């Protein structure tokens, strides 16, 4: 017998909590002692044992966490590939542009998710969602304007931010489908393991420093893995079992505001009245776009509880 599906309010709370934890990620990336891709590798590699233990514990308590069919395994591989691409691109963007810009552009994912969800998941965006999306996107643009800087490096960093959005959209849609058939523990463990396997050879090929040289360096990587990957991504993957992919991607825009605020405090990156107005528009867009009934797409029916 399947556990009762969590309420929409609980799922939204988990989603926003996950977004805030992920907002810490660019701060950890800036403070990391190892290369950009190597930092992404350690985020997944250090998180994977914990996620695998979670998956084993879930199965030990009667949960069938393994996906038995080839289509699900292919989706899991796609999720891992997209997440590896997302992290690699995002870390490059964080290094080449402002935290606000990197996070803002990475969160252009709603545009790609809405299109993919419409074509693949048959989630038809309502006029209410479209209006909320438009309002949130305007707010997101305002949030990044003040931190934009002229120059080739800034442009390249922004382009990597957009590439991050494409990869993250693919990850979210794949996880959305998987969460209708598999437990969160399996999705998180499998995608993290696959992503780590892909990122390590890339970091070595790029000649990056892979091992931190101080205890502080290791602490940064462990915090990144535990807070942003295990807790942050875990909460998001869990919430995706109840919420639509389109709304979830829109709500995750809140991490842009949180990351920009942290960068302002820690790195002195400008945070102006215009950016504050942008945050207000993002929040308003999320409120307007929220589904009235909070129900998930039919693909989520029959999901395994966690």
Secondary structure as the mmCIF struct_conf table of DSSP 4:
data_model
#
loop_
_struct_conf.conf_type_id
_struct_conf.id
_struct_conf.beg_label_comp_id
_struct_conf.beg_label_asym_id
_struct_conf.beg_label_seq_id
_struct_conf.end_label_comp_id
_struct_conf.end_label_asym_id
_struct_conf.end_label_seq_id
HELX_LH_PP_P HELX_LH_PP_P1 UNK A 2 UNK A 7
HELX_RH_AL_P HELX_RH_AL_P1 UNK A 8 UNK A 22
TURN_TY1_P TURN_TY1_P1 UNK A 23 UNK A 24
HELX_RH_AL_P HELX_RH_AL_P2 UNK A 25 UNK A 31
BEND BEND1 UNK A 33 UNK A 34
HELX_RH_AL_P HELX_RH_AL_P3 UNK A 36 UNK A 60
TURN_TY1_P TURN_TY1_P2 UNK A 61 UNK A 62
BEND BEND2 UNK A 66 UNK A 66
BEND BEND3 UNK A 69 UNK A 69
HELX_RH_AL_P HELX_RH_AL_P4 UNK A 70 UNK A 96
BEND BEND4 UNK A 97 UNK A 97
HELX_RH_AL_P HELX_RH_AL_P5 UNK A 99 UNK A 106
TURN_TY1_P TURN_TY1_P3 UNK A 107 UNK A 108
HELX_RH_AL_P HELX_RH_AL_P6 UNK A 109 UNK A 116
HELX_RH_PI_P HELX_RH_PI_P1 UNK A 117 UNK A 121
HELX_RH_AL_P HELX_RH_AL_P7 UNK A 127 UNK A 145
TURN_TY1_P TURN_TY1_P4 UNK A 146 UNK A 147
BEND BEND5 UNK A 151 UNK A 151
HELX_RH_AL_P HELX_RH_AL_P8 UNK A 152 UNK A 179
TURN_TY1_P TURN_TY1_P5 UNK A 180 UNK A 181
BEND BEND6 UNK A 182 UNK A 182
HELX_RH_AL_P HELX_RH_AL_P9 UNK A 184 UNK A 205
TURN_TY1_P TURN_TY1_P6 UNK A 206 UNK A 207
BEND BEND7 UNK A 211 UNK A 211
BEND BEND8 UNK A 213 UNK A 214
HELX_RH_AL_P HELX_RH_AL_P10 UNK A 215 UNK A 223
HELX_RH_PI_P HELX_RH_PI_P2 UNK A 224 UNK A 233
HELX_RH_AL_P HELX_RH_AL_P11 UNK A 234 UNK A 239
TURN_TY1_P TURN_TY1_P7 UNK A 240 UNK A 242
BEND BEND9 UNK A 243 UNK A 243
HELX_RH_AL_P HELX_RH_AL_P12 UNK A 245 UNK A 251
TURN_TY1_P TURN_TY1_P8 UNK A 252 UNK A 253
HELX_RH_AL_P HELX_RH_AL_P13 UNK A 254 UNK A 267
HELX_RH_AL_P HELX_RH_AL_P14 UNK A 273 UNK A 289
BEND BEND10 UNK A 290 UNK A 290
BEND BEND11 UNK A 292 UNK A 293
HELX_LH_PP_P HELX_LH_PP_P2 UNK A 295 UNK A 297
HELX_RH_3T_P HELX_RH_3T_P1 UNK A 298 UNK A 300
TURN_TY1_P TURN_TY1_P9 UNK A 301 UNK A 302
HELX_LH_PP_P HELX_LH_PP_P3 UNK A 303 UNK A 305
#
